[in-house]
Amino acid sequence: MKNYFSSNFKLGILGGGQLGKMMLYDTRKYDIQTLVVDPSKEAPSKIACDEFQQGDLMDYNTVVEFGRKVDVLTFEIESVNIDALETLENEGKKVYPQSSVLRKIQDKGIQKKFYTDNHIPTSPFKRYKNKADLNEALVRKEHDFPFVWKSCTGGYDGKGVSIIRQEEDVIPLPDVPCIAENMIPFEMELAVIVARNPSGEIKTYPVVEMEFHPEANQVEYVICPARIAADISAKAQAVAQKVSEAFKHVGLLAVEMFLTKEGDILVNEVAPRPHNSGHYSIEASYTNQFEQHIRAILDLPLGETASKVGGVMVNLVGDENYEGNVIYQNIEEIMGLPGVTPHIYGKKQTRPFRKMGHVTIVNQDINEARKIAEKVKSSIRVISE
């Protein structure tokens, strides 16, 4: 086995945001040498890696040159140059998750077609090259209102997604390739994180339940375990495993799903990296998602995915009325509550709905954890000077 620890082995991470920073907690734990590249000279990961460089992740040459300096390359954000990853793989470099996986996921139109081609349950949809094609389809009454519009590329944290209730709602949309999908009257949004290493070992985490902010369309609470029946939980994990096996990814795959009122599980979308829905695992799981991602991409045995305790994660996002140098108001108050751990991402500037941190609440009783999470949410505010 290769010696990754306290050695000359180099792990490269494309992207230096909060996911990279939290991954670096575990590379530090194992004394794995890390190199990070990010467009921002203020990237949160800068303080924790061995070598940091500023660079454009969509620039072919930047990614290729960076990749050649490391032994294994991974990423914490999907917006990277896939052609560069493919070049590196052709040169024999280990890139995980693989460029072929990212190519299928980066474009939501291709991702949705992948589900239907592989008989993975998902909501009905149609792809359109541009806004004119979508408008023609609406004239032909091919869609019932309301439906969900998604930009094929570039969307994240609720951006690039709109609910279309009438034809006029299409007017402000950007003229980009898009999908229109049926709006599902779902009971609950769920997620399952699946880990897979190059040897083919697969492990799934427990099903989590996600509660969304109605305006920002961002996750407000992640609850583990999800408050669902055992048979629904088993069905969600089976669907997630089917998705993982279809992609044959290496690393983590976060599978977001809808639970319908009829008890069906439909895949919404996936992320091939550590994910917001797995942050609870830092405090609540035997193996947190970031350590698991590292184990998977280095082909080490996967860790235990069970929870030690019930966990609820609350996102800390910028207050909609503030912009500027960040202040975490009432943070001392929430730190006095039982089972509460704040994580501050290291972004110095706040703006409305920007992800600035998260708080985990652990408790043997998940309903009690959820009550404390409500107190956290109502107490702490991310404001500016």
C-alpha positions in Angstrom: 0.0 0.0 0.0 1.2 3.5 -0.8 2.4 5.6 2.1 0.1 8.7 2.3 1.0 9.7 5.8 4.0 11.9 6.9 5.4 11.4 3.4 6.1 13.1 0.1 2.6 12.1 -1.2 0.7 15.2 -2.4 -3.1 15.5 -2.5 -4.4 18.4 -4.7 -7.8 20.0 -4.1 -9.5 22.2 -6.7 -11.4 24.8 -4.8 -10.6 26.4 -1.5 -14.0 27.2 0.0 -15.5 25.9 3.2 -15.8 22.3 2.0 -12.1 22.3 1.2 -11.3 23.8 4.6 -13.3 21.1 6.4 -11.6 18.4 4.3 -8.3 19.8 5.5 -9.2 19.2 9.1 -8.8 15.5 8.3 -5.7 15.7 6.1 -4.1 17.5 9.1 -5.3 14.7 11.3 -3.5 12.1 9.1 -0.6 14.4 8.2 -1.3 14.2 4.4 0.4 16.9 2.4 -2.1 19.2 0.5 -2.0 21.7 -2.3 -5.1 23.9 -2.9 -6.0 26.3 -5.8 -8.8 28.8 -5.7 -9.8 32.0 -7.5 -9.9 34.0 -4.2 -6.7 35.0 -2.4 -8.9 35.1 0.7 -10.1 31.4 0.3 -11.0 29.7 3.6 -8.7 26.8 2.8 -5.6 29.0 2.6 -4.9 28.7 6.3 -4.9 24.9 6.5 -3.1 23.6 3.4 0.6 23.1 2.8 0.7 25.1 -0.4 -1.9 27.5 -1.7 -2.1 29.1 -5.2 -4.6 31.6 -6.6 -6.0 30.5 -10.0 -9.1 30.2 -12.2 -10.6 26.7 -11.9 -12.2 27.0 -15.3 -8.9 27.8 -17.0 -7.5 24.7 -18.8 -3.8 25.4 -18.3 -4.2 26.4 -14.6 -5.9 23.1 -13.8 -3.5 20.9 -15.9 -0.4 22.6 -14.4 -1.8 22.3 -10.9 -2.8 18.7 -11.4 0.7 17.7 -12.6 2.2 18.8 -9.2 0.1 16.3 -7.2 -0.3 12.5 -6.9 -4.1 12.5 -6.5 -6.5 15.3 -7.5 -9.9 15.9 -6.1 -12.3 18.9 -6.0 -14.7 20.6 -3.6 -16.8 22.4 -6.3 -18.2 21.2 -9.6 -17.3 24.4 -11.6 -13.9 23.2 -12.8 -12.4 22.6 -16.3 -13.4 19.0 -17.2 -11.2 18.9 -20.3 -8.2 19.6 -18.1 -9.2 16.7 -15.8 -9.5 14.4 -18.8 -6.1 15.4 -20.0 -4.6 14.6 -16.6 -6.3 11.2 -16.5 -4.9 10.5 -20.0 -1.5 11.3 -18.6 -2.0 8.7 -15.9 -3.0 11.0 -13.1 -5.6 9.8 -10.5 -8.5 12.2 -10.5 -11.4 11.4 -8.2 -14.3 11.7 -8.7 -13.5 11.0 -12.3 -14.0 13.5 -15.2 -16.6 11.2 -16.8 -18.7 11.4 -13.6 -18.4 15.2 -13.4 -19.3 15.6 -17.1 -22.6 13.8 -16.5 -23.4 15.9 -13.4 -22.2 19.4 -14.4 -25.0 19.8 -16.9 -28.4 19.2 -15.3 -29.9 18.3 -18.7 -27.4 15.5 -19.2 -27.7 14.5 -15.5 -31.5 14.1 -15.8 -31.2 12.1 -19.0 -28.7 9.8 -17.3 -31.4 9.0 -14.7 -34.0 8.1 -17.3 -31.4 6.1 -19.3 -30.5 4.1 -16.2 -34.1 3.6 -15.0 -33.5 5.8 -11.9 -36.8 7.3 -10.7 -36.9 11.1 -11.3 -39.5 13.7 -12.1 -40.6 14.0 -15.8 -38.7 16.8 -17.6 -37.8 18.3 -21.0 -34.6 19.9 -22.2 -34.5 23.2 -24.1 -31.6 24.8 -26.0 -32.7 28.3 -25.2 -35.5 30.5 -24.0 -37.2 30.7 -27.4 -37.5 26.9 -27.5 -39.1 26.9 -24.1 -41.5 29.7 -25.1 -42.6 27.7 -28.2 -43.3 24.7 -25.9 -45.4 26.9 -23.7 -47.4 28.2 -26.7 -48.0 24.5 -27.6 -49.1 23.9 -24.0 -46.5 21.2 -23.4 -46.2 22.1 -19.8 -48.8 22.5 -17.0 -48.3 25.3 -14.6 -46.6 25.5 -12.1 -43.3 23.8 -13.3 -39.7 24.1 -12.2 -37.2 25.8 -14.5 -33.5 25.0 -14.0 -30.5 26.4 -15.8 -28.5 23.4 -17.2 -25.2 24.8 -15.9 -24.0 27.3 -13.3 -26.7 26.8 -10.7 -26.0 26.3 -7.0 -27.6 27.1 -3.6 -31.0 27.8 -5.1 -29.6 30.0 -7.9 -30.5 29.0 -11.4 -33.8 27.5 -10.2 -37.2 29.2 -10.6 -40.8 28.1 -10.2 -42.8 29.1 -13.2 -46.5 29.7 -12.3 -47.5 31.6 -15.5 -46.0 32.5 -18.9 -44.9 35.9 -17.7 -42.6 34.3 -15.2 -40.3 33.2 -18.1 -39.6 36.9 -19.2 -36.8 37.6 -16.6 -35.1 34.2 -17.0 -31.7 34.2 -18.7 -31.5 32.9 -22.2 -29.5 29.7 -21.5 -29.9 26.0 -22.1 -32.4 24.8 -19.5 -34.8 22.0 -18.3 -38.4 22.3 -17.4 -39.5 19.6 -15.0 -42.8 18.7 -13.4 -43.3 20.1 -10.0 -43.6 17.3 -7.5 -46.0 17.8 -4.6 -43.5 16.1 -2.2 -43.9 15.1 1.4 -40.3 15.7 2.3 -36.8 16.3 0.8 -34.3 13.6 1.7 -30.6 13.0 1.0 -28.2 10.0 1.2 -24.5 10.3 1.0 -22.8 7.3 -0.7 -19.0 6.6 -0.5 -17.2 4.4 -3.0 -13.5 3.7 -3.4 -11.6 2.4 -6.5 -11.7 -1.2 -5.1 -15.5 -1.0 -5.4 -16.3 -0.9 -1.6 -19.5 1.1 -1.1 -21.1 2.5 2.1 -24.2 4.6 2.6 -24.8 7.1 5.4 -28.2 7.2 7.1 -31.0 9.1 5.3 -31.3 12.7 6.3 -34.2 15.0 6.1 -33.8 18.6 4.7 -35.9 21.6 5.5 -35.5 24.5 3.1 -35.8 28.3 3.6 -38.9 29.3 1.5 -37.3 32.5 0.0 -33.6 31.7 -0.4 -34.3 28.0 -1.5 -31.3 27.0 0.7 -31.2 24.2 3.2 -32.1 25.6 6.7 -32.0 22.4 8.7 -30.6 18.9 8.1 -31.9 16.3 10.4 -30.3 12.8 10.9 -31.9 10.4 11.1 -34.8 11.5 8.9 -38.1 11.1 10.7 -39.5 8.5 8.3 -40.6 4.9 8.4 -37.9 2.1 8.2 -39.2 0.9 4.9 -39.0 4.4 3.3 -35.5 4.7 4.7 -34.4 1.4 3.2 -36.0 2.4 -0.2 -34.1 5.8 -0.2 -30.8 4.1 0.6 -31.4 1.5 -2.2 -32.1 4.2 -4.7 -29.0 6.1 -3.7 -26.9 3.0 -4.1 -28.4 2.4 -7.5 -27.4 5.9 -8.5 -23.8 5.4 -7.1 -23.5 2.1 -9.1 -24.7 3.8 -12.3 -22.2 6.6 -12.0 -19.3 4.3 -10.8 -17.9 7.4 -9.0 -15.0 7.3 -6.6 -15.3 9.5 -3.6 -18.6 10.9 -2.1 -21.9 11.2 -3.9 -24.7 13.2 -2.2 -28.0 12.1 -3.6 -30.9 14.5 -3.1 -34.4 13.0 -3.3 -38.1 13.8 -3.0 -40.4 11.6 -1.0 -43.8 11.8 -2.6 -47.1 11.7 -0.8 -47.5 8.2 -2.3 -44.3 7.0 -0.7 -42.2 7.0 -3.9 -38.6 8.1 -4.0 -37.6 10.4 -6.9 -34.0 11.6 -7.4 -33.7 15.4 -7.7 -30.0 15.9 -8.3 -26.6 14.8 -7.0 -23.3 16.4 -5.9 -20.0 14.4 -6.4 -18.3 15.8 -3.3 -18.8 16.4 0.5 -22.1 18.1 0.8 -24.2 20.4 3.1 -26.4 17.5 3.9 -23.5 15.7 5.5 -22.1 18.4 7.8 -23.9 16.9 10.8 -21.5 14.0 10.5 -18.6 15.9 11.9 -20.1 15.7 15.4 -22.7 12.9 15.0 -21.1 10.1 13.0 -18.3 7.6 13.6 -16.7 8.7 10.4 -17.4 12.2 9.1 -18.0 12.8 5.4 -14.7 14.6 4.9 -12.6 11.8 6.3 -14.7 9.4 4.3 -14.1 11.3 1.1 -10.3 11.1 1.7 -10.5 7.4 2.6 -12.4 6.8 -0.6 -10.2 8.7 -3.1 -7.0 7.1 -1.5 -8.5 3.6 -1.8 -8.3 3.1 2.0 -11.0 1.0 3.8 -14.2 3.0 4.2 -15.1 4.1 7.8 -18.2 3.3 9.8 -21.1 5.4 8.6 -23.5 4.9 11.5 -24.4 7.9 13.8 -23.2 7.9 17.4 -26.0 10.3 18.3 -28.9 12.2 16.6 -27.7 15.3 14.8 -29.3 18.5 13.4 -27.4 21.0 11.2 -28.4 24.6 10.9 -26.9 26.7 8.1 -25.6 30.2 9.1 -26.3 32.5 6.2 -25.9 36.2 5.9 -28.8 38.3 7.1 -30.7 39.7 4.1 -30.3 43.3 5.4 -26.5 43.3 5.9 -23.4 43.4 3.8 -19.8 44.0 4.8 -17.4 42.8 7.6 -19.1 39.9 9.4 -20.2 39.8 13.0 -21.8 36.6 14.5 -24.3 38.2 16.9 -25.3 36.2 20.0 -22.8 33.4 19.2 -22.0 33.1 22.9 -25.6 32.6 23.7 -25.9 29.5 21.4 -22.6 28.1 22.7 -24.3 27.9 26.1 -26.9 25.5 24.8 -26.4 21.7 25.2 -24.8 19.8 22.3 -24.1 22.9 20.2 -21.0 23.3 18.0 -20.6 26.3 15.6 -18.4 26.0 12.5 -17.2 29.4 11.1 -16.1 29.1 7.5 -13.6 32.0 7.5 -15.4 34.3 5.0 -14.6 37.9 6.2 -17.4 39.5 4.2 -21.1 38.8 4.6 -23.9 39.4 2.2 -27.6 38.4 2.0 -28.0 34.6 2.2 -24.2 33.9 1.7 -23.2 30.6 3.5 -21.0 31.8 6.4 -21.0 28.8 8.7 -23.1 26.1 10.2 -24.1 24.9 13.7 -24.5 21.2 14.7 -26.7 20.2 17.5 -26.3 16.7 18.9 -28.7 14.9 21.2 -29.8 11.3 21.9 -33.4 12.5 21.1 -33.6 13.9 17.6 -36.8 15.8 18.4 -35.0 17.5 21.3 -32.1 18.3 19.0 -34.6 19.9 16.5 -36.0 22.1 19.3 -32.6 23.3 20.3 -31.9 24.0 16.6 -34.9 26.2 16.5 -33.4 28.2 19.4 -30.1 28.4 17.6 -31.8 29.7 14.4 -33.8 32.3 16.3 -30.8 33.5 18.4 -27.7 33.8 16.2 -27.6 36.4 13.4 -25.0 36.9 10.7 -24.7 40.7 10.4 -22.1 43.3 9.5 -20.3 46.1 11.4 
